């Protein structure tokens, strides 16, 4: 039996959770400020979109690289490197003199996303098995809570103090989180004694970066445009070469042990969960709240952010309860509960779109809770299945799939909201002025597509091998008590 320090586990859980909250807060806090940033730097709306794209692309690449390096050189060490870069970039972003510098600093901030796989790995290594799911639930919950806090806090700070104040207020918190992790978190005990597959790192970057750029810029450039098609083609070729390289090299970036059934299921399912969250539960509802009456509810960005905090807080609380309950019911049962709640919430929202703000909010909260239960169950399925010396690589790959899911969901949602439209017009002395707005069909299509994705997820999840739960613990205890010959 391994010895665990329970008091240490309780002590560092809020520290890791706070770091995760901060990273997601800074990620999304500039979203309400994009028009002001665009005006201050005198750039186009298409250029301003790179503020979010740079963060997401660097986050995906940084997570994959830092996770693998954490297995080799120590997870605390790489977590500190990522957070130091993140803290410095956050501090400097508030003083960026031009747009190019600001986008570069946003890319460096994206390296902070690497803290998620490293935190999940530390939790699985150092926490008692019955406590790890709860801690992983806390960190997972920060994905949603951080983004929702970012919407309202970013809107408030930008409106009252200017968009640069977002970074001025986040910088000392980033420094504090870095110091606390340096002082309080212990270095991981498990190491993978292998070399870094730099060719694999380059090929993975060549596959992921063009894909994410194409997905985020596709709605602006056009899905059939030469630039979008070229990026998709480049990503596909790089992915094929990566697969061939990983199959033949001696020490691949993605260890072959991570191609096992449970890890593959967790990666595919987390991408679907991320897609469903952006497609049906977040982007569509935000548009609905902010579109003018009678096509929406005519709320401001700040009002929408404050309202969306409600489902985020409720789902965060539910994820912590799920982290405790999953020890007894198992990952598969929790996943099914999550899928059922997500589907129910999405379909109720689609049915009662114009029945009042709080009706919509109540329905979408059910979907949020379901999605958070999925996040908790899938990260536990992954971390209890992967070898401990490879947890950094496993969780980093999972983070990449989650980011890809977010990007795909956002791209599909934006395309549908653009294609299914109605028109609003105003009479002026110069004649009527027409504005295109998403129609009711756009929201329904997005939520039905999200529902279909969750239904498709069920089969592979049910095919996974259970790794925790009351029955699993009984079988493990029985095996340990059986005398060996």
KESEPA-264791 format. One record per residue (C-alpha): x, y, z. Coordinates in steps of 0.5 Angstrom, whole numbers, padded with zeros to 4 digits, always signed. Example, Ala and Ser with C-alpha at 12.3 -4.5 7.8 and 13.67 -1.06 7.14 Angstrom:
REM residues 2
+0025-0009+0016 +0027-0002+0014 
END
This chain:
REM residues 485
+0000+0000+0000 +0003+0007-0002 +0003+0012+0004 -0001+0019+0002 -0001+0025+0006 -0008+0027+0006 -0007+0034+0010 -0002+0036+0004 -0007+0034-0001 -0013+0038+0002 -0008+0044+0003 -0006+0044-0005 -0012+0043-0008 -0015+0050-0007 -0008+0053-0010 -0008+0048-0016 -0016+0050-0017 -0014+0058-0016 -0009+0057-0021 -0013+0054-0026 -0019+0059-0025 -0014+0065-0026 -0011+0062-0033 -0018+0061-0035 -0020+0068-0033 -0015+0072-0037 -0016+0067-0043 -0023+0070-0043 -0023+0077-0040 -0021+0080-0046 -0027+0078-0050 -0032+0083-0048 -0026+0088-0049 -0024+0086-0057 -0028+0092-0060 -0024+0097-0055 -0017+0094-0057 -0019+0094-0064 -0020+0101-0064 -0014+0103-0059 -0009+0099-0064 -0013+0101-0070 -0013+0094-0073 -0019+0090-0077 -0024+0086-0073 -0021+0080-0077 -0014+0082-0074 -0017+0083-0067 -0019+0075-0067 -0012+0073-0067 -0012+0076-0059 -0016+0069-0058 -0013+0065-0063 -0006+0066-0061 -0008+0064-0054 -0012+0058-0056 -0006+0055-0061 +0000+0057-0056 -0005+0053-0051 -0005+0047-0055 +0002+0046-0057 +0004+0048-0050 +0000+0043-0046 +0003+0038-0051 +0010+0040-0050 +0010+0041-0042 +0006+0035-0041 +0011+0031-0044 +0017+0035-0041 +0014+0034-0034 +0014+0026-0034 +0022+0027-0036 +0024+0033-0032 +0019+0033-0026 +0012+0036-0026 +0012+0041-0021 +0019+0044-0025 +0015+0045-0031 +0009+0047-0028 +0013+0053-0025 +0016+0054-0032 +0010+0055-0035 +0007+0060-0029 +0013+0064-0029 +0012+0065-0037 +0005+0066-0036 +0006+0071-0030 +0011+0075-0034 +0007+0075-0040 +0001+0077-0036 +0004+0083-0033 +0007+0086-0040 +0001+0085-0044 -0002+0091-0040 +0004+0095-0043 +0004+0093-0050 +0006+0098-0054 +0003+0096-0061 -0002+0090-0063 +0004+0085-0066 +0007+0085-0059 +0000+0084-0055 -0001+0078-0060 +0006+0075-0058 +0004+0076-0051 -0002+0073-0051 +0001+0067-0054 +0006+0067-0049 +0000+0067-0044 -0003+0061-0047 +0003+0057-0044 -0001+0057-0038 -0006+0052-0040 +0000+0047-0039 -0002+0048-0032 -0008+0043-0033 -0005+0037-0035 +0001+0038-0030 -0004+0039-0024 -0008+0033-0026 -0002+0029-0026 +0000+0032-0019 -0006+0030-0016 -0007+0023-0019 +0000+0022-0017 +0000+0025-0010 -0007+0024-0007 -0010+0018-0004 -0015+0015-0010 -0021+0016-0006 -0019+0024-0006 -0016+0025-0013 -0023+0025-0016 -0026+0030-0012 -0019+0035-0013 -0020+0033-0021 -0027+0036-0020 -0025+0042-0017 -0019+0043-0023 -0024+0041-0028 -0030+0046-0026 -0025+0052-0027 -0025+0051-0034 -0033+0054-0034 -0033+0058-0028 -0026+0062-0030 -0029+0063-0037 -0036+0066-0034 -0032+0070-0029 -0028+0073-0034 -0034+0075-0038 -0037+0079-0033 -0031+0082-0029 -0027+0083-0036 -0033+0087-0038 -0034+0091-0032 -0026+0093-0032 -0026+0095-0039 -0032+0099-0038 -0030+0103-0032 -0022+0103-0032 -0020+0101-0039 -0018+0094-0042 -0011+0094-0040 -0014+0094-0032 -0015+0087-0034 -0008+0085-0034 -0006+0090-0028 -0011+0086-0024 -0009+0079-0026 -0001+0080-0026 +0000+0080-0018 -0005+0074-0017 -0001+0070-0023 +0005+0072-0019 +0002+0070-0012 +0000+0063-0015 +0007+0062-0018 +0010+0063-0011 +0005+0059-0007 +0006+0053-0012 +0014+0054-0011 +0013+0054-0003 +0007+0049-0002 +0007+0043-0008 +0012+0038-0008 +0016+0035-0014 +0013+0029-0017 +0015+0022-0015 +0014+0019-0022 +0019+0020-0028 +0019+0017-0035 +0027+0016-0037 +0026+0017-0044 +0029+0023-0049 +0024+0028-0052 +0022+0027-0059 +0023+0034-0062 +0021+0031-0069 +0014+0029-0066 +0013+0036-0062 +0014+0039-0069 +0010+0035-0073 +0004+0035-0067 +0005+0043-0068 +0005+0043-0075 -0002+0039-0075 -0005+0042-0069 -0004+0050-0071 -0006+0050-0078 -0012+0046-0075 -0014+0051-0070 -0013+0057-0074 -0017+0054-0080 -0023+0053-0075 -0022+0060-0072 -0021+0064-0078 -0026+0060-0083 -0032+0063-0081 -0029+0070-0083 -0025+0067-0089 -0030+0063-0092 -0030+0055-0091 -0028+0054-0098 -0023+0060-0099 -0016+0058-0101 -0013+0060-0094 -0018+0055-0090 -0017+0049-0095 -0010+0050-0095 -0009+0050-0087 -0014+0044-0087 -0009+0040-0092 -0003+0042-0088 -0006+0040-0082 -0008+0033-0085 -0001+0032-0088 +0002+0033-0082 -0002+0029-0078 -0001+0023-0083 +0007+0024-0082 +0006+0025-0075 +0002+0018-0074 +0008+0015-0079 +0013+0018-0075 +0010+0016-0068 +0009+0008-0071 +0016+0008-0072 +0021+0012-0067 +0024+0008-0061 +0021+0014-0056 +0015+0017-0059 +0012+0024-0056 +0006+0020-0055 +0008+0013-0052 +0004+0007-0055 +0001+0006-0048 -0003+0012-0049 -0007+0009-0055 -0010+0004-0050 -0018+0003-0050 -0019+0008-0044 -0014+0013-0046 -0017+0013-0053 -0024+0014-0051 -0023+0019-0046 -0019+0023-0051 -0025+0023-0056 -0030+0024-0051 -0027+0030-0048 -0027+0033-0055 -0034+0032-0056 -0036+0035-0049 -0032+0041-0051 -0036+0041-0058 -0042+0041-0054 -0041+0046-0049 -0039+0051-0054 -0044+0049-0059 -0050+0049-0055 -0049+0051-0048 -0045+0057-0049 -0044+0061-0055 -0052+0060-0057 -0054+0062-0051 -0050+0068-0050 -0052+0070-0057 -0059+0069-0055 -0059+0074-0049 -0055+0079-0053 -0059+0080-0059 -0065+0085-0059 -0072+0084-0058 -0076+0081-0060 -0070+0076-0063 -0067+0076-0057 -0067+0079-0050 -0063+0085-0051 -0058+0084-0045 -0051+0088-0045 -0045+0084-0045 -0044+0085-0037 -0051+0083-0036 -0050+0077-0040 -0044+0075-0036 -0047+0076-0029 -0053+0072-0031 -0048+0066-0034 -0045+0066-0028 -0051+0062-0025 -0050+0056-0029 -0042+0056-0028 -0043+0056-0020 -0048+0051-0020 -0044+0046-0025 -0038+0048-0021 -0041+0045-0014 -0044+0039-0018 -0037+0037-0021 -0035+0037-0013 -0040+0033-0011 -0039+0029-0017 -0032+0028-0015 -0034+0025-0009 -0039+0021-0011 -0035+0018-0017 -0031+0014-0012 -0038+0010-0011 -0041+0010-0018 -0036+0009-0022 -0034+0013-0029 -0039+0010-0033 -0045+0011-0029 -0043+0018-0028 -0041+0019-0035 -0048+0017-0037 -0052+0021-0032 -0048+0027-0035 -0050+0025-0042 -0057+0025-0040 -0057+0032-0036 -0053+0035-0042 -0059+0032-0047 -0064+0034-0043 -0062+0041-0041 -0060+0043-0049 -0067+0040-0051 -0071+0044-0046 -0067+0050-0048 -0069+0049-0055 -0076+0049-0053 -0077+0055-0049 -0072+0059-0052 -0077+0065-0052 -0080+0064-0045 -0076+0069-0041 -0069+0069-0039 -0069+0065-0032 -0073+0060-0036 -0067+0059-0041 -0062+0060-0035 -0065+0054-0031 -0066+0050-0037 -0058+0051-0040 -0056+0050-0032 -0058+0043-0033 -0054+0042-0039 -0048+0045-0036 -0049+0041-0030 -0049+0035-0035 -0043+0037-0038 -0039+0038-0032 -0040+0031-0030 -0037+0029-0036 -0031+0033-0035 -0030+0030-0028 -0032+0023-0030 -0027+0023-0037 -0021+0026-0033 -0022+0021-0028 -0022+0015-0033 -0016+0018-0036 -0012+0019-0030 -0014+0012-0027 -0012+0008-0033 -0005+0011-0036 +0001+0009-0033 +0003+0014-0027 +0010+0016-0030 +0006+0018-0037 +0001+0022-0034 +0004+0028-0036 +0004+0026-0043 -0003+0023-0042 -0007+0029-0039 -0003+0034-0044 -0006+0030-0050 -0013+0030-0047 -0012+0038-0046 -0011+0038-0053 -0017+0034-0055 -0021+0039-0051 -0018+0045-0054 -0020+0042-0061 -0027+0041-0059 -0028+0048-0056 -0025+0050-0063 -0030+0046-0067 -0036+0047-0063 -0035+0055-0063 -0033+0054-0071 -0040+0050-0072 -0044+0055-0068 -0041+0061-0071 -0043+0058-0078 -0050+0056-0076 -0051+0063-0073 -0049+0066-0079 -0053+0062-0084 -0060+0061-0081 -0061+0069-0080 -0067+0074-0080 -0067+0081-0081 -0068+0087-0077 -0069+0094-0080 -0070+0101-0078 -0073+0107-0082 -0069+0113-0083 -0069+0119-0087 -0065+0116-0092 -0069+0110-0092 -0069+0103-0088 -0063+0100-0086 -0063+0092-0085 -0059+0088-0080 -0058+0081-0080 -0059+0077-0074 -0059+0069-0072 -0066+0066-0073 -0069+0062-0068 -0068+0056-0072 -0060+0057-0071 -0061+0056-0064 -0065+0050-0065 -0060+0047-0070 -0054+0048-0066 -0057+0045-0060 -0060+0039-0064 -0053+0038-0067 -0050+0038-0060 -0055+0033-0057 -0053+0029-0063 -0046+0029-0061 -0047+0027-0054 -0051+0021-0056 -0046+0019-0061 -0041+0019-0055 -0045+0014-0051 -0042+0008-0054 -0035+0009-0053 -0036+0011-0046 -0040+0005-0045 -0034+0001-0048 -0029+0003-0043 -0026-0001-0038 -0028+0001-0031 -0023+0004-0026 -0026+0006-0020 -0033+0005-0017 -0035+0001-0011 -0035-0005-0015 -0028-0004-0017 -0025-0003-0010 -0029-0009-0008 -0025-0013-0013 -0019-0010-0012 -0019-0011-0004 -0021-0018-0005 -0015-0019-0010 -0010-0016-0005 -0013-0021+0001 -0012-0027-0004 -0006-0031-0002 -0001-0031-0007 +0003-0038-0009 
END
